[in-house]
Amino acid sequence: MEWMKIIGDSIRYIENHILDELSIEDIAKHIGVSTFYYQKGFSMLCGFTVTEYIRCRRLALAGNEIIGTDKTIIEIAMKYGYDSPDSFTKAFTRFHGSTPTAVRKNNEMLKSFAPLKIKVFLEGGYLMDYRIEKKEEFTVIANAKTFAYEGAAEIVPQFWNEHYASGKAQTVCGEFGINIDEKMGMDTFEYLIADTYRGQDVPEGFVLRTIPSFHWAVFPCRGAMPTALQDVNTKIFTEWLPAINEYEFAAGYCVEMYDDPQKYPKGTMDENYYCEIWIPVKRK
Protein backbone atom coordinates (compact mmCIF):
# COMPACT_ATOMS: atom_id res chain seq x y z
CA MET A 1 0.00 0.00 0.00
CA GLU A 2 1.31 3.41 -0.91
CA TRP A 3 0.17 5.23 2.18
CA MET A 4 1.18 8.71 1.07
CA LYS A 5 -1.07 8.34 -1.99
CA ILE A 6 -3.87 6.79 0.06
CA ILE A 7 -3.86 9.63 2.58
CA GLY A 8 -3.59 12.23 -0.17
CA ASP A 9 -6.57 10.73 -2.04
CA SER A 10 -8.61 10.63 1.15
CA ILE A 11 -7.89 14.28 1.95
CA ARG A 12 -9.00 15.32 -1.52
CA TYR A 13 -12.19 13.28 -1.08
CA ILE A 14 -12.86 14.89 2.31
CA GLU A 15 -12.32 18.40 0.98
CA ASN A 16 -14.65 17.74 -1.98
CA HIS A 17 -17.37 16.45 0.37
CA ILE A 18 -16.74 18.58 3.45
CA LEU A 19 -20.42 19.62 3.66
CA ASP A 20 -21.75 16.09 3.14
CA GLU A 21 -22.44 13.44 5.76
CA LEU A 22 -18.93 12.02 5.70
CA SER A 23 -18.33 8.66 7.34
CA ILE A 24 -14.97 7.00 7.75
CA GLU A 25 -16.44 3.91 6.11
CA ASP A 26 -17.34 5.93 2.99
CA ILE A 27 -13.89 7.51 2.79
CA ALA A 28 -12.10 4.18 3.25
CA LYS A 29 -14.32 2.54 0.63
CA HIS A 30 -13.59 5.35 -1.84
CA ILE A 31 -9.82 4.93 -1.50
CA GLY A 32 -9.96 1.13 -1.41
CA VAL A 33 -8.54 0.35 2.02
CA SER A 34 -10.04 -1.09 5.20
CA THR A 35 -11.51 1.34 7.72
CA PHE A 36 -9.37 -0.14 10.47
CA TYR A 37 -6.01 0.49 8.81
CA TYR A 38 -7.08 3.74 7.16
CA GLN A 39 -7.84 5.25 10.57
CA LYS A 40 -4.64 3.90 12.04
CA GLY A 41 -2.48 5.04 9.11
CA PHE A 42 -4.08 8.49 9.01
CA SER A 43 -3.46 9.04 12.72
CA MET A 44 0.14 7.88 12.48
CA LEU A 45 0.99 10.02 9.47
CA CYS A 46 -1.04 13.13 10.29
CA GLY A 47 -0.94 13.31 14.09
CA PHE A 48 -4.71 13.36 14.62
CA THR A 49 -7.72 11.23 13.73
CA VAL A 50 -9.83 11.49 10.59
CA THR A 51 -12.78 12.67 12.65
CA GLU A 52 -10.69 15.38 14.31
CA TYR A 53 -9.47 16.56 10.92
CA ILE A 54 -13.00 16.81 9.50
CA ARG A 55 -14.29 18.61 12.61
CA CYS A 56 -11.44 21.13 12.62
CA ARG A 57 -11.81 21.85 8.90
CA ARG A 58 -15.55 22.44 9.27
CA LEU A 59 -15.13 24.72 12.28
CA ALA A 60 -12.40 26.71 10.51
CA LEU A 61 -14.66 27.16 7.47
CA ALA A 62 -17.58 28.06 9.73
CA GLY A 63 -15.45 30.76 11.32
CA ASN A 64 -14.79 32.24 7.90
CA GLU A 65 -18.53 32.41 7.26
CA ILE A 66 -19.23 33.99 10.65
CA ILE A 67 -17.07 36.98 9.80
CA GLY A 68 -17.49 36.99 6.03
CA THR A 69 -21.23 36.54 5.48
CA ASP A 70 -24.58 37.72 6.82
CA LYS A 71 -25.85 34.18 7.33
CA THR A 72 -27.40 33.51 10.71
CA ILE A 73 -25.51 31.39 13.20
CA ILE A 74 -28.28 28.79 12.93
CA GLU A 75 -27.81 28.57 9.16
CA ILE A 76 -24.05 28.17 9.52
CA ALA A 77 -24.46 25.57 12.26
CA MET A 78 -26.79 23.48 10.10
CA LYS A 79 -24.56 23.88 7.04
CA TYR A 80 -21.58 22.38 8.89
CA GLY A 81 -23.46 19.43 10.35
CA TYR A 82 -24.60 20.63 13.77
CA ASP A 83 -28.14 19.83 14.89
CA SER A 84 -28.54 22.85 17.15
CA PRO A 85 -27.01 26.29 17.74
CA ASP A 86 -26.04 25.17 21.24
CA SER A 87 -23.93 22.20 20.09
CA PHE A 88 -22.36 24.36 17.38
CA THR A 89 -21.54 27.14 19.86
CA LYS A 90 -19.87 24.70 22.26
CA ALA A 91 -17.74 23.12 19.50
CA PHE A 92 -16.95 26.50 17.94
CA THR A 93 -15.86 27.95 21.30
CA ARG A 94 -13.62 24.98 22.10
CA PHE A 95 -11.91 25.34 18.73
CA HIS A 96 -11.68 29.12 18.30
CA GLY A 97 -11.66 30.25 21.94
CA SER A 98 -14.65 32.59 21.45
CA THR A 99 -18.34 32.14 20.77
CA PRO A 100 -19.72 32.73 17.26
CA THR A 101 -21.61 35.75 18.58
CA ALA A 102 -18.47 37.27 20.13
CA VAL A 103 -16.53 36.74 16.92
CA ARG A 104 -19.20 38.47 14.86
CA LYS A 105 -19.90 41.35 17.24
CA ASN A 106 -16.46 42.02 18.71
CA ASN A 107 -14.21 40.95 15.88
CA GLU A 108 -12.59 38.29 18.11
CA MET A 109 -9.65 36.29 16.80
CA LEU A 110 -10.24 33.07 14.84
CA LYS A 111 -8.06 30.00 14.42
CA SER A 112 -7.23 28.78 10.95
CA PHE A 113 -6.92 25.11 9.99
CA ALA A 114 -5.76 24.67 6.42
CA PRO A 115 -6.28 21.49 4.36
CA LEU A 116 -3.50 18.97 4.72
CA LYS A 117 -1.04 18.82 1.86
CA ILE A 118 1.07 15.74 1.26
CA LYS A 119 4.67 16.55 0.39
CA VAL A 120 7.19 13.92 -0.58
CA PHE A 121 10.73 14.25 0.74
CA LEU A 122 13.71 12.06 -0.07
CA GLU A 123 14.13 10.34 3.27
CA GLY A 124 14.94 6.84 4.42
CA GLY A 125 17.81 4.86 3.00
CA TYR A 126 18.43 3.29 6.38
CA LEU A 127 17.49 0.02 8.02
CA MET A 128 14.31 -0.80 9.89
CA ASP A 129 14.51 -4.14 11.67
CA TYR A 130 11.67 -6.62 11.36
CA ARG A 131 11.08 -10.32 10.89
CA ILE A 132 8.17 -12.40 9.59
CA GLU A 133 7.26 -15.10 12.07
CA LYS A 134 4.48 -17.70 12.10
CA LYS A 135 2.83 -17.91 15.52
CA GLU A 136 0.20 -20.44 16.46
CA GLU A 137 -2.97 -19.26 18.15
CA PHE A 138 -2.62 -18.43 21.82
CA THR A 139 -5.00 -17.54 24.63
CA VAL A 140 -4.62 -14.62 26.99
CA ILE A 141 -6.25 -13.62 30.26
CA ALA A 142 -7.05 -9.95 30.09
CA ASN A 143 -8.50 -6.80 31.54
CA ALA A 144 -10.55 -5.70 28.53
CA LYS A 145 -12.20 -2.43 27.60
CA THR A 146 -13.76 -1.03 24.45
CA PHE A 147 -12.66 2.38 23.15
CA ALA A 148 -13.59 4.72 20.34
CA TYR A 149 -10.76 5.37 17.91
CA GLU A 150 -11.01 9.11 18.46
CA GLY A 151 -8.97 10.08 21.50
CA ALA A 152 -7.62 6.56 21.99
CA ALA A 153 -4.00 7.72 22.10
CA GLU A 154 -4.76 9.55 25.35
CA ILE A 155 -7.35 7.18 26.81
CA VAL A 156 -5.48 3.86 26.46
CA PRO A 157 -2.52 5.01 28.65
CA GLN A 158 -5.10 6.07 31.25
CA PHE A 159 -6.52 2.54 31.11
CA TRP A 160 -3.07 1.16 31.94
CA ASN A 161 -2.76 3.59 34.86
CA GLU A 162 -6.19 2.53 36.15
CA HIS A 163 -5.21 -1.14 35.79
CA TYR A 164 -2.20 -0.72 38.07
CA ALA A 165 -3.92 1.66 40.50
CA SER A 166 -6.78 -0.80 41.01
CA GLY A 167 -4.46 -3.68 41.94
CA LYS A 168 -5.43 -5.74 38.89
CA ALA A 169 -1.74 -6.14 38.04
CA GLN A 170 -1.64 -8.81 40.74
CA THR A 171 -3.71 -10.95 38.36
CA VAL A 172 -2.48 -9.64 34.98
CA CYS A 173 0.99 -8.09 34.92
CA GLY A 174 0.68 -6.66 31.41
CA GLU A 175 2.79 -8.91 29.19
CA PHE A 176 0.74 -7.75 26.20
CA GLY A 177 -1.28 -4.77 25.01
CA ILE A 178 -3.62 -6.05 22.30
CA ASN A 179 -5.82 -4.08 19.93
CA ILE A 180 -8.68 -6.09 18.38
CA ASP A 181 -11.08 -4.93 15.67
CA GLU A 182 -12.10 -8.15 13.93
CA LYS A 183 -14.45 -6.46 11.44
CA MET A 184 -11.79 -3.86 10.58
CA GLY A 185 -14.50 -1.30 9.95
CA MET A 186 -15.96 -0.30 13.26
CA ASP A 187 -15.79 2.96 15.15
CA THR A 188 -14.54 1.16 18.24
CA PHE A 189 -12.01 -1.50 19.15
CA GLU A 190 -11.37 -3.78 22.09
CA TYR A 191 -8.12 -3.24 23.96
CA LEU A 192 -6.63 -5.91 26.21
CA ILE A 193 -4.08 -5.60 28.97
CA ALA A 194 -3.13 -9.25 28.92
CA ASP A 195 -0.91 -12.12 30.00
CA THR A 196 -0.50 -15.58 28.49
CA TYR A 197 -3.24 -17.83 29.89
CA ARG A 198 -1.88 -20.89 31.68
CA GLY A 199 -5.08 -22.54 32.89
CA GLN A 200 -5.59 -20.54 36.06
CA ASP A 201 -9.00 -19.46 37.34
CA VAL A 202 -10.37 -16.32 35.72
CA PRO A 203 -11.47 -13.86 38.41
CA GLU A 204 -14.44 -11.55 37.98
CA GLY A 205 -13.52 -8.54 35.89
CA PHE A 206 -11.18 -10.49 33.59
CA VAL A 207 -11.80 -12.29 30.29
CA LEU A 208 -10.17 -14.90 28.08
CA ARG A 209 -9.43 -14.09 24.45
CA THR A 210 -7.83 -16.33 21.80
CA ILE A 211 -5.52 -14.65 19.31
CA PRO A 212 -5.64 -16.56 15.99
CA SER A 213 -2.65 -18.03 14.23
CA PHE A 214 -1.02 -15.62 11.76
CA HIS A 215 2.18 -14.78 10.07
CA TRP A 216 3.26 -11.67 11.96
CA ALA A 217 5.59 -8.85 11.04
CA VAL A 218 7.50 -8.39 14.29
CA PHE A 219 9.13 -5.02 14.94
CA PRO A 220 11.60 -4.69 17.86
CA CYS A 221 11.50 -1.50 19.94
CA ARG A 222 14.30 -0.52 22.29
CA GLY A 223 14.31 2.55 24.50
CA ALA A 224 12.31 4.44 27.10
CA MET A 225 8.55 4.06 26.94
CA PRO A 226 6.28 5.23 25.46
CA THR A 227 8.50 7.15 23.02
CA ALA A 228 10.32 4.10 21.63
CA LEU A 229 7.05 2.27 20.93
CA GLN A 230 5.38 5.31 19.37
CA ASP A 231 8.39 5.97 17.13
CA VAL A 232 8.39 2.42 15.75
CA ASN A 233 4.62 2.47 15.31
CA THR A 234 4.92 5.62 13.22
CA LYS A 235 7.77 4.19 11.15
CA ILE A 236 5.71 1.11 10.33
CA PHE A 237 3.32 3.36 8.39
CA THR A 238 5.73 6.00 7.11
CA GLU A 239 8.70 3.79 6.18
CA TRP A 240 8.00 0.06 6.26
CA LEU A 241 4.65 -0.04 4.47
CA PRO A 242 5.70 2.23 1.58
CA ALA A 243 8.86 0.17 1.09
CA ILE A 244 7.45 -3.34 1.32
CA ASN A 245 5.95 -5.01 -1.75
CA GLU A 246 5.45 -8.60 -0.68
CA TYR A 247 3.05 -8.23 2.24
CA GLU A 248 -0.12 -6.48 3.33
CA PHE A 249 -2.06 -6.42 6.58
CA ALA A 250 -4.08 -9.57 7.16
CA ALA A 251 -6.50 -8.86 10.03
CA GLY A 252 -7.61 -6.36 12.63
CA TYR A 253 -5.13 -7.22 15.34
CA CYS A 254 -2.11 -5.42 16.73
CA VAL A 255 -0.05 -6.87 19.57
CA GLU A 256 2.42 -5.03 21.76
CA MET A 257 4.67 -7.44 23.67
CA TYR A 258 6.44 -6.02 26.72
CA ASP A 259 9.55 -7.41 28.38
CA ASP A 260 9.67 -7.65 32.19
CA PRO A 261 10.48 -4.11 33.46
CA GLN A 262 12.23 -5.58 36.52
CA LYS A 263 15.08 -6.72 34.26
CA TYR A 264 16.06 -3.08 33.65
CA PRO A 265 17.52 -0.57 36.16
CA LYS A 266 15.00 2.13 35.20
CA GLY A 267 12.11 -0.17 34.34
CA THR A 268 10.13 0.88 31.28
CA MET A 269 11.99 4.21 31.28
CA ASP A 270 15.33 2.51 30.75
CA GLU A 271 17.17 3.41 27.54
CA ASN A 272 17.58 -0.34 26.83
CA TYR A 273 14.02 -1.40 27.66
CA TYR A 274 12.73 -3.89 25.06
CA CYS A 275 9.29 -4.47 23.58
CA GLU A 276 7.84 -5.55 20.23
CA ILE A 277 4.97 -4.66 17.90
CA TRP A 278 3.32 -7.55 16.04
CA ILE A 279 1.23 -6.89 12.92
CA PRO A 280 -0.56 -9.80 11.15
CA VAL A 281 0.42 -9.95 7.47
CA LYS A 282 -0.22 -12.02 4.36
CA ARG A 283 1.43 -12.19 0.97
CA LYS A 284 -0.16 -10.03 -1.69
Order of alpha helices (4+ residues) and beta strands (2+ residues): alpha-alpha-alpha-alpha-alpha-alpha-alpha-beta-beta-alpha-beta-beta-beta-beta-alpha-beta-beta-beta
